[in-house]
Amino acid sequence: TLIGSEQQRVSLSATTTLVTIIDNDQVVVVGFVQTVTYVDEEKGSVTVSVAVLSGFLAETVSLLLTAADGNAVAPGDFVYGSSVTIQLTPSRPSTSVTIQIIDDSIRE
């Protein structure tokens, strides 16, 4: 979920998300810095970065991130809360979220 104002238009890169477009003055593209990340489960965690990929934020934008099961399934393979809200601001146009990885002996 993206929250902006009538002065900011927001668009996302190739990710699955819900976008609310408030106005069409400027397009700001927000997305994951890397759309694919590989990590060995023995590493213990993985950090995912979200950033403004193009354009400039005129104000704070809030995003609700939610992890979904794929090849890895929570809570046996990773630990992540139901969702986390992050904020991107004109002075901080990127941030990161860390997901704890469970090292098990099951071959996946």
NUMAR-624920 format. One record per residue: x, y, z of N, C-alpha, C, O in turn; chain; residue in one letter; residue number from 1. Coordinates in nm, 2 decimals, always signed. Layout:
REM NUMAR-624920
     n.xx     n.yy     n.zz    ca.xx    ca.yy    ca.zz     c.xx     c.yy     c.zz     o.xx     o.yy     o.zz   c   r     k
        X        Y        Z        X        Y        Z        X        Y        Z        X        Y        Z   A   A   NUM
...
This chain:
REM NUMAR-624920
     n.xx     n.yy     n.zz    ca.xx    ca.yy    ca.zz     c.xx     c.yy     c.zz     o.xx     o.yy     o.zz   c   r     k
    +0.08    -0.12    +0.00    +0.00    +0.00    +0.00    +0.09    +0.12    +0.00    +0.18    +0.13    +0.08   A   T     1
    +0.07    +0.21    -0.09    +0.14    +0.34    -0.10    +0.05    +0.45    -0.06    -0.06    +0.46    -0.09   A   L     2
    +0.11    +0.54    +0.02    +0.03    +0.66    +0.07    +0.10    +0.78    +0.02    +0.22    +0.80    +0.06   A   I     3
    +0.04    +0.86    -0.06    +0.10    +0.99    -0.10    +0.01    +1.10    -0.09    -0.09    +1.09    -0.01   A   G     4
    +0.03    +1.21    -0.16    -0.06    +1.32    -0.15    -0.11    +1.35    -0.29    -0.07    +1.29    -0.39   A   S     5
    -0.19    +1.46    -0.30    -0.24    +1.50    -0.44    -0.13    +1.55    -0.52    -0.15    +1.58    -0.64   A   E     6
    -0.01    +1.58    -0.46    +0.10    +1.64    -0.53    +0.20    +1.53    -0.58    +0.30    +1.57    -0.64   A   Q     7
    +0.18    +1.41    -0.56    +0.27    +1.30    -0.59    +0.21    +1.19    -0.66    +0.11    +1.13    -0.61   A   Q     8
    +0.26    +1.15    -0.77    +0.22    +1.03    -0.84    +0.32    +0.92    -0.82    +0.44    +0.94    -0.83   A   R     9
    +0.28    +0.80    -0.79    +0.37    +0.69    -0.75    +0.34    +0.57    -0.84    +0.22    +0.53    -0.87   A   V    10
    +0.44    +0.51    -0.89    +0.44    +0.39    -0.98    +0.54    +0.29    -0.92    +0.64    +0.33    -0.87   A   S    11
    +0.52    +0.16    -0.94    +0.61    +0.06    -0.89    +0.68    -0.02    -1.00    +0.63    -0.03    -1.11   A   L    12
    +0.80    -0.07    -0.97    +0.87    -0.15    -1.07    +0.80    -0.29    -1.07    +0.70    -0.31    -1.01   A   S    13
    +0.86    -0.39    -1.13    +0.81    -0.52    -1.15    +0.80    -0.60    -1.01    +0.88    -0.68    -0.99   A   A    14
    +0.70    -0.56    -0.93    +0.68    -0.63    -0.80    +0.53    -0.65    -0.79    +0.45    -0.59    -0.86   A   T    15
    +0.49    -0.74    -0.70    +0.35    -0.75    -0.67    +0.31    -0.66    -0.56    +0.37    -0.68    -0.45   A   T    16
    +0.22    -0.57    -0.58    +0.19    -0.47    -0.48    +0.06    -0.40    -0.52    +0.02    -0.41    -0.63   A   T    17
    +0.00    -0.33    -0.43    -0.11    -0.25    -0.45    -0.07    -0.10    -0.45    +0.00    -0.06    -0.36   A   L    18
    -0.10    -0.03    -0.56    -0.06    +0.11    -0.57    -0.18    +0.20    -0.58    -0.27    +0.17    -0.65   A   V    19
    -0.17    +0.31    -0.50    -0.28    +0.41    -0.51    -0.21    +0.53    -0.57    -0.12    +0.59    -0.52   A   T    20
    -0.26    +0.57    -0.69    -0.21    +0.68    -0.76    -0.30    +0.80    -0.73    -0.42    +0.80    -0.75   A   I    21
    -0.24    +0.90    -0.66    -0.31    +1.01    -0.61    -0.32    +1.12    -0.72    -0.43    +1.18    -0.73   A   I    22
    -0.22    +1.14    -0.80    -0.22    +1.25    -0.90    -0.13    +1.21    -1.01    -0.06    +1.11    -1.00   A   D    23
    -0.12    +1.29    -1.12    -0.04    +1.25    -1.23    +0.07    +1.36    -1.26    +0.11    +1.37    -1.38   A   N    24
    +0.11    +1.43    -1.16    +0.21    +1.54    -1.19    +0.34    +1.48    -1.22    +0.41    +1.53    -1.31   A   D    25
    +0.39    +1.39    -1.14    +0.52    +1.33    -1.15    +0.51    +1.18    -1.12    +0.44    +1.14    -1.03   A   Q    26
    +0.59    +1.10    -1.20    +0.59    +0.96    -1.17    +0.72    +0.93    -1.09    +0.83    +0.96    -1.13   A   V    27
    +0.70    +0.86    -0.98    +0.81    +0.82    -0.90    +0.80    +0.66    -0.90    +0.70    +0.61    -0.86   A   V    28
    +0.91    +0.60    -0.93    +0.91    +0.45    -0.94    +0.98    +0.40    -0.81    +1.09    +0.43    -0.79   A   V    29
    +0.91    +0.32    -0.73    +0.96    +0.26    -0.61    +0.96    +0.11    -0.62    +0.86    +0.06    -0.68   A   V    30
    +1.06    +0.04    -0.58    +1.06    -0.10    -0.59    +1.18    -0.16    -0.52    +1.25    -0.10    -0.45   A   G    31
    +1.19    -0.29    -0.53    +1.30    -0.37    -0.47    +1.42    -0.34    -0.55    +1.42    -0.34    -0.67   A   F    32
    +1.53    -0.32    -0.48    +1.66    -0.29    -0.55    +1.70    -0.41    -0.63    +1.75    -0.40    -0.74   A   V    33
    +1.68    -0.53    -0.57    +1.71    -0.66    -0.64    +1.58    -0.73    -0.65    +1.52    -0.76    -0.54   A   Q    34
    +1.53    -0.77    -0.77    +1.40    -0.84    -0.77    +1.42    -0.99    -0.75    +1.32    -1.06    -0.72   A   T    35
    +1.54    -1.04    -0.75    +1.57    -1.18    -0.72    +1.69    -1.18    -0.63    +1.80    -1.12    -0.66   A   V    36
    +1.68    -1.25    -0.51    +1.80    -1.27    -0.42    +1.81    -1.41    -0.38    +1.72    -1.48    -0.34   A   T    37
    +1.93    -1.46    -0.39    +1.97    -1.60    -0.35    +2.05    -1.59    -0.23    +2.15    -1.52    -0.22   A   Y    38
    +2.02    -1.68    -0.13    +2.10    -1.68    -0.01    +2.10    -1.82    +0.05    +1.99    -1.88    +0.05   A   V    39
    +2.21    -1.87    +0.10    +2.22    -2.00    +0.17    +2.15    -1.99    +0.30    +2.16    -1.89    +0.37   A   D    40
    +2.07    -2.09    +0.34    +2.00    -2.08    +0.46    +2.09    -2.08    +0.58    +2.05    -2.04    +0.69   A   E    41
    +2.21    -2.12    +0.57    +2.31    -2.12    +0.68    +2.35    -1.97    +0.72    +2.41    -1.95    +0.82   A   E    42
    +2.32    -1.88    +0.63    +2.36    -1.74    +0.65    +2.28    -1.68    +0.77    +2.33    -1.58    +0.83   A   K    43
    +2.16    -1.73    +0.80    +2.09    -1.68    +0.91    +1.99    -1.57    +0.88    +1.89    -1.55    +0.96   A   G    44
    +2.02    -1.49    +0.78    +1.92    -1.38    +0.75    +1.95    -1.33    +0.61    +2.05    -1.36    +0.55   A   S    45
    +1.85    -1.26    +0.56    +1.87    -1.19    +0.42    +1.81    -1.05    +0.44    +1.71    -1.03    +0.50   A   V    46
    +1.88    -0.96    +0.38    +1.83    -0.82    +0.38    +1.78    -0.78    +0.24    +1.84    -0.80    +0.14   A   T    47
    +1.66    -0.73    +0.24    +1.59    -0.69    +0.12    +1.58    -0.53    +0.12    +1.53    -0.48    +0.22   A   V    48
    +1.63    -0.47    +0.01    +1.63    -0.32    +0.01    +1.52    -0.27    -0.09    +1.49    -0.33    -0.19   A   S    49
    +1.45    -0.17    -0.04    +1.35    -0.10    -0.12    +1.39    +0.04    -0.14    +1.44    +0.11    -0.05   A   V    50
    +1.38    +0.10    -0.26    +1.43    +0.23    -0.29    +1.35    +0.30    -0.40    +1.27    +0.24    -0.47   A   A    51
    +1.36    +0.43    -0.41    +1.31    +0.51    -0.52    +1.41    +0.47    -0.64    +1.53    +0.50    -0.63   A   V    52
    +1.35    +0.41    -0.74    +1.43    +0.37    -0.86    +1.44    +0.48    -0.96    +1.54    +0.48    -1.03   A   L    53
    +1.34    +0.56    -0.97    +1.35    +0.68    -1.06    +1.25    +0.79    -1.01    +1.15    +0.76    -0.95   A   S    54
    +1.29    +0.91    -1.04    +1.21    +1.02    -0.99    +1.25    +1.07    -0.85    +1.35    +1.02    -0.80   A   G    55
    +1.18    +1.17    -0.80    +1.22    +1.22    -0.67    +1.09    +1.23    -0.58    +0.99    +1.28    -0.63   A   F    56
    +1.11    +1.19    -0.46    +0.99    +1.21    -0.37    +0.98    +1.35    -0.32    +1.08    +1.41    -0.28   A   L    57
    +0.86    +1.40    -0.32    +0.83    +1.53    -0.27    +0.79    +1.53    -0.12    +0.80    +1.63    -0.05   A   A    58
    +0.75    +1.40    -0.08    +0.71    +1.39    +0.06    +0.73    +1.24    +0.10    +0.77    +1.16    +0.02   A   E    59
    +0.70    +1.21    +0.22    +0.71    +1.07    +0.27    +0.61    +0.98    +0.21    +0.49    +1.01    +0.19   A   T    60
    +0.66    +0.86    +0.17    +0.57    +0.75    +0.12    +0.58    +0.63    +0.21    +0.69    +0.59    +0.24   A   V    61
    +0.47    +0.58    +0.25    +0.47    +0.46    +0.33    +0.43    +0.34    +0.25    +0.34    +0.34    +0.17   A   S    62
    +0.50    +0.22    +0.27    +0.48    +0.10    +0.20    +0.46    -0.01    +0.30    +0.53    -0.02    +0.40   A   L    63
    +0.36    -0.10    +0.28    +0.33    -0.21    +0.36    +0.39    -0.34    +0.29    +0.35    -0.37    +0.19   A   L    64
    +0.50    -0.40    +0.35    +0.56    -0.51    +0.30    +0.51    -0.64    +0.37    +0.50    -0.64    +0.49   A   L    65
    +0.48    -0.74    +0.29    +0.43    -0.87    +0.34    +0.51    -0.98    +0.27    +0.52    -0.98    +0.15   A   T    66
    +0.56    -1.08    +0.35    +0.63    -1.19    +0.29    +0.53    -1.30    +0.25    +0.42    -1.31    +0.32   A   A    67
    +0.55    -1.37    +0.15    +0.46    -1.48    +0.10    +0.55    -1.61    +0.08    +0.66    -1.60    +0.04   A   A    68
    +0.48    -1.72    +0.11    +0.55    -1.85    +0.09    +0.57    -1.87    -0.05    +0.49    -1.84    -0.14   A   D    69
    +0.68    -1.94    -0.08    +0.72    -1.98    -0.22    +0.79    -2.12    -0.20    +0.73    -2.21    -0.14   A   G    70
    +0.91    -2.13    -0.25    +0.99    -2.25    -0.22    +1.02    -2.26    -0.07    +1.02    -2.37    -0.02   A   N    71
    +1.04    -2.15    -0.01    +1.05    -2.14    +0.14    +0.92    -2.11    +0.20    +0.84    -2.03    +0.15   A   A    72
    +0.89    -2.18    +0.31    +0.76    -2.16    +0.38    +0.78    -2.12    +0.52    +0.86    -2.18    +0.59   A   V    73
    +0.71    -2.01    +0.56    +0.72    -1.97    +0.70    +0.63    -2.06    +0.79    +0.53    -2.11    +0.73   A   A    74
    +0.66    -2.09    +0.91    +0.77    -2.04    +0.98    +0.89    -2.14    +0.98    +0.99    -2.12    +1.05   A   P    75
    +0.88    -2.25    +0.91    +0.99    -2.35    +0.90    +1.11    -2.31    +0.83    +1.22    -2.36    +0.87   A   G    76
    +1.10    -2.22    +0.73    +1.22    -2.18    +0.66    +1.26    -2.03    +0.68    +1.38    -2.00    +0.67   A   D    77
    +1.17    -1.95    +0.72    +1.20    -1.81    +0.75    +1.10    -1.76    +0.85    +0.99    -1.81    +0.87   A   F    78
    +1.14    -1.65    +0.92    +1.06    -1.59    +1.02    +1.04    -1.44    +0.98    +1.13    -1.37    +0.96   A   V    79
    +0.91    -1.41    +0.97    +0.88    -1.27    +0.92    +0.74    -1.24    +0.98    +0.65    -1.32    +0.97   A   Y    80
    +0.73    -1.12    +1.04    +0.60    -1.08    +1.09    +0.50    -1.08    +0.98    +0.53    -1.09    +0.86   A   G    81
    +0.37    -1.06    +1.01    +0.27    -1.06    +0.91    +0.29    -0.95    +0.81    +0.26    -0.97    +0.69   A   S    82
    +0.34    -0.84    +0.85    +0.37    -0.73    +0.76    +0.45    -0.62    +0.83    +0.45    -0.62    +0.96   A   S    83
    +0.52    -0.54    +0.76    +0.59    -0.43    +0.82    +0.58    -0.31    +0.73    +0.58    -0.32    +0.61   A   V    84
    +0.56    -0.19    +0.79    +0.54    -0.07    +0.72    +0.68    +0.00    +0.72    +0.74    +0.02    +0.82   A   T    85
    +0.72    +0.04    +0.60    +0.85    +0.11    +0.59    +0.81    +0.25    +0.53    +0.71    +0.27    +0.47   A   I    86
    +0.90    +0.35    +0.55    +0.88    +0.48    +0.49    +1.00    +0.52    +0.41    +1.12    +0.50    +0.45   A   Q    87
    +0.97    +0.58    +0.30    +1.08    +0.64    +0.22    +1.05    +0.79    +0.22    +0.93    +0.84    +0.21   A   L    88
    +1.15    +0.87    +0.24    +1.14    +1.02    +0.25    +1.23    +1.09    +0.15    +1.32    +1.02    +0.09   A   T    89
    +1.21    +1.21    +0.12    +1.30    +1.28    +0.03    +1.44    +1.28    +0.07    +1.53    +1.27    -0.01   A   P    90
    +1.47    +1.27    +0.20    +1.61    +1.27    +0.25    +1.66    +1.12    +0.27    +1.78    +1.10    +0.29   A   S    91
    +1.57    +1.03    +0.27    +1.60    +0.89    +0.29    +1.52    +0.81    +0.19    +1.42    +0.74    +0.23   A   R    92
    +1.56    +0.80    +0.06    +1.48    +0.74    -0.04    +1.50    +0.59    -0.05    +1.46    +0.53    -0.15   A   P    93
    +1.57    +0.53    +0.04    +1.59    +0.38    +0.04    +1.59    +0.33    +0.19    +1.63    +0.40    +0.28   A   S    94
    +1.55    +0.20    +0.20    +1.56    +0.14    +0.33    +1.57    -0.01    +0.31    +1.55    -0.06    +0.20   A   T    95
    +1.60    -0.08    +0.42    +1.61    -0.23    +0.41    +1.53    -0.30    +0.52    +1.50    -0.24    +0.62   A   S    96
    +1.49    -0.42    +0.49    +1.42    -0.51    +0.58    +1.50    -0.64    +0.59    +1.54    -0.69    +0.49   A   V    97
    +1.52    -0.69    +0.71    +1.59    -0.81    +0.73    +1.49    -0.92    +0.77    +1.41    -0.91    +0.85   A   T    98
    +1.51    -1.04    +0.70    +1.43    -1.16    +0.72    +1.51    -1.27    +0.78    +1.62    -1.30    +0.72   A   I    99
    +1.48    -1.32    +0.90    +1.55    -1.43    +0.96    +1.53    -1.56    +0.88    +1.41    -1.59    +0.85   A   Q   100
    +1.63    -1.63    +0.85    +1.63    -1.76    +0.78    +1.65    -1.87    +0.88    +1.74    -1.86    +0.96   A   I   101
    +1.57    -1.98    +0.87    +1.59    -2.09    +0.96    +1.67    -2.20    +0.88    +1.63    -2.24    +0.77   A   I   102
    +1.78    -2.24    +0.94    +1.87    -2.34    +0.88    +1.82    -2.48    +0.93    +1.84    -2.51    +1.04   A   D   103
    +1.76    -2.55    +0.84    +1.71    -2.69    +0.87    +1.78    -2.79    +0.79    +1.86    -2.76    +0.70   A   D   104
    +1.75    -2.92    +0.82    +1.82    -3.02    +0.74    +1.73    -3.08    +0.63    +1.77    -3.18    +0.57   A   S   105
    +1.62    -3.02    +0.61    +1.52    -3.06    +0.50    +1.57    -3.01    +0.37    +1.60    -2.89    +0.35   A   I   106
    +1.58    -3.10    +0.27    +1.62    -3.06    +0.13    +1.49    -3.00    +0.06    +1.39    -3.07    +0.05   A   R   107
    +1.51    -2.88    +0.01    +1.40    -2.81    -0.05    +1.43    -2.77    -0.20    +1.35    -2.72    -0.27   A   E   108
